[in-house]
């Protein structure tokens, strides 16, 4: 099976883009580019937890609904959600209505607030888990030693729905690794972005 598919411009993209037309834009504009914005990082780890057991296409299609439902994923606001908000969200057909995952977002928002207090920012903490040496073939696995370590530490700090597979998908998407396949046209662009990126300290 080929590792790439032709994109709208005829150049090769990672093969998973073929699953849905909207994946090309997400792949080219977001996936793998390094992120240091705490709100975007929090949003992504929440969306990855919602995706567990579902397709990313489902989550991507509902992303704006999720943003509206969860106060733009401003974790300081979400941390104030209570039981009434959980019930409201369970009635929101625009999102994935899974009580455990909804409650996990609220729980994780409170954990995120604690993390900012102790670490300075979510980005500072999360980027510590960027692997220094990772010679695994791109898209050859669903977890990594770094995702296992980050998952373990997040769970130790009280986070929920952040298993190693969910965390690995988060790391792929947020640029902590460059997991574009070697022949994908975006691999070099992501590599350049990662080279120019200033790691948060």
Secondary structure, DSSP 8 states (H G I E B T S, - for coil): --SEEE-TTSSEEEGGGGG-TTHHHHHHHTTT-----HHHHHHHHHHHHHHTTS-HHHHHHTHHHHHHHTGGG-HHHHTT--HHHHHHHHT-TTS---HHHHHHHHHHHHHHHHHHHHHS-HHHHHGGGS-S---S-TTS-S--HHHHHHHHHHHHTT--S--HHHHHHHHHHTTSS--S-TT-THHHHHHHHHHH-----
